Every structure is written in C-alpha cells, then in structure tokens.
C-alpha cells in the first residue's frame, strides 16, 4: 500500500510558479488607427485616488507601444507624471484644456467630458 501512495504523491504538484501546460495567451489584435479616426474624451477626476486630481484620457485605439510614446510626450508638456491603464492615459493634475489643445494639434478628435 505504501508504494501506491508514493507514486500518487509524486504526480501531485504542491506549488508551481510558472505553469507550462497552459497554452500561450493570445493577444488581442488592437487596431492602430490614425489620430483622425479616433474620438477621445478628457476628464478630470478624483474618484478612488485619495483626493488627488488626475486627468484621464479615454477612447484610444492604439497599440501599447504607441500609447507609451504618446504618454511620454504629454507628460513632458504638462510637467507631471502619468501612466497607461487599460487603453487609457492618466496624467497627474488637472490639465484638461492643455491636453485638449495638444491632442487636437496631433490630429485627434477630442472633447472634454464631465464637469
């Protein structure tokens, strides 16, 4: 009986950091549309950020590499930090008007959303 237990215990995995049995995750094919075909919304919000104001830009249809390059340009113009989260850009501080003018100069269709 003890030999049966040994063989069954050898096949069990107690901990595995990287699962090799799962097929590779298929990346979603995000179309990299030109700026003229994109409708963006710019909104300043404080929700869930402990009272800190963040300007959120939504509506992008770009690849992540393109979004990070665009974010770097916008952060430099605004003089603040920011991040990319789920195809949206978040820039620290309230920069709605500045971002609308910068994005419209780049060819995007931009509107201010919210109050």
C-alpha positions as CSV (number, residue, x, y, z in Angstrom):
1,X,0.0,0.0,0.0
2,X,2.8,2.4,0.8
3,X,4.1,2.1,-2.8
4,X,0.8,3.2,-4.2
5,X,0.8,6.3,-2.0
6,X,4.3,7.2,-3.1
7,X,3.5,7.0,-6.8
8,X,0.4,9.1,-6.4
9,X,2.2,11.7,-4.4
10,X,4.9,12.1,-6.9
11,X,2.5,13.3,-9.6
12,X,0.8,15.9,-7.4
13,X,2.1,19.5,-7.6
14,X,2.2,21.4,-4.4
15,X,3.4,24.6,-5.9
16,X,4.3,25.7,-9.4
17,X,5.3,29.3,-10.2
18,X,5.1,29.1,-14.0
19,X,2.5,26.8,-15.4
20,X,3.9,25.2,-18.6
21,X,0.7,23.3,-19.5
22,X,-1.4,26.3,-20.4
23,X,-1.4,27.5,-24.0
24,X,0.1,30.9,-24.5
25,X,-2.3,33.8,-24.1
26,X,-3.5,35.2,-27.4
27,X,-3.0,39.0,-27.5
28,X,-6.0,41.0,-28.6
29,X,-5.4,42.5,-32.0
30,X,-5.8,46.2,-31.3
31,X,-6.1,48.2,-34.4
32,X,-3.6,51.1,-34.6
33,X,-5.9,53.7,-36.1
34,X,-4.7,57.1,-37.3
35,X,-5.5,60.0,-34.9
36,X,-8.1,61.4,-37.3
37,X,-10.3,58.3,-36.8
38,X,-10.2,58.4,-33.0
39,X,-12.7,60.1,-30.7
40,X,-11.1,60.9,-27.3
41,X,-12.6,62.1,-24.0
42,X,-10.7,64.1,-21.5
43,X,-11.9,64.1,-17.9
44,X,-10.5,65.3,-14.6
45,X,-11.4,63.0,-11.7
46,X,-10.6,62.3,-8.1
47,X,-12.5,59.1,-7.6
48,X,-10.5,56.4,-5.9
49,X,-7.3,58.4,-5.7
50,X,-7.4,59.7,-2.1
51,X,-8.4,63.3,-3.2
52,X,-5.7,63.7,-5.8
53,X,-6.9,65.1,-9.1
54,X,-6.0,63.0,-12.2
55,X,-6.8,63.8,-15.9
56,X,-8.0,60.7,-17.7
57,X,-8.0,60.4,-21.5
58,X,-10.1,57.5,-22.9
59,X,-11.1,56.3,-26.3
60,X,-7.6,55.3,-27.7
61,X,-7.3,52.6,-30.3
62,X,-3.6,52.2,-30.3
63,X,-1.1,49.5,-29.5
64,X,0.5,49.8,-26.1
65,X,3.9,50.9,-27.5
66,X,2.2,53.9,-29.3
67,X,0.3,54.8,-26.1
68,X,3.5,54.9,-24.0
69,X,5.3,57.1,-26.6
70,X,2.3,59.5,-26.6
71,X,2.1,59.5,-22.8
72,X,5.8,60.5,-22.6
73,X,5.1,63.5,-24.9
74,X,2.1,64.6,-22.9
75,X,3.8,64.2,-19.5
76,X,6.7,66.4,-20.8
77,X,4.3,69.1,-22.0
78,X,2.3,69.0,-18.7
79,X,5.3,68.7,-16.5
80,X,3.8,65.9,-14.4
81,X,3.7,62.2,-14.1
82,X,1.3,59.7,-15.5
83,X,0.6,56.1,-16.5
84,X,-1.2,53.9,-19.1
85,X,-4.0,51.7,-17.7
86,X,-6.3,49.6,-20.0
87,X,-6.0,51.8,-23.1
88,X,-6.5,55.0,-21.1
89,X,-3.9,57.6,-20.2
90,X,-3.8,59.1,-16.7
91,X,-1.9,62.3,-16.1
92,X,-1.4,63.7,-12.6
93,X,-3.1,67.0,-12.0
94,X,-5.8,68.9,-13.8
95,X,-4.7,69.6,-17.4
96,X,-7.9,69.3,-19.4
97,X,-7.6,72.4,-21.5
98,X,-3.9,71.9,-22.2
99,X,-4.4,68.2,-23.2
100,X,-7.3,69.1,-25.5
101,X,-5.2,71.6,-27.4
102,X,-2.1,69.3,-27.5
103,X,-4.1,66.3,-28.7
104,X,-6.1,68.3,-31.3
105,X,-2.7,69.6,-32.7
106,X,-1.7,65.9,-33.1
107,X,-4.8,65.3,-35.1
108,X,-7.2,63.6,-32.6
109,X,-10.9,64.5,-32.2
110,X,-11.0,65.5,-28.5
111,X,-13.9,66.5,-26.2
112,X,-13.9,67.5,-22.6
113,X,-16.1,65.0,-20.6
114,X,-17.7,65.7,-17.3
115,X,-17.8,68.9,-15.2
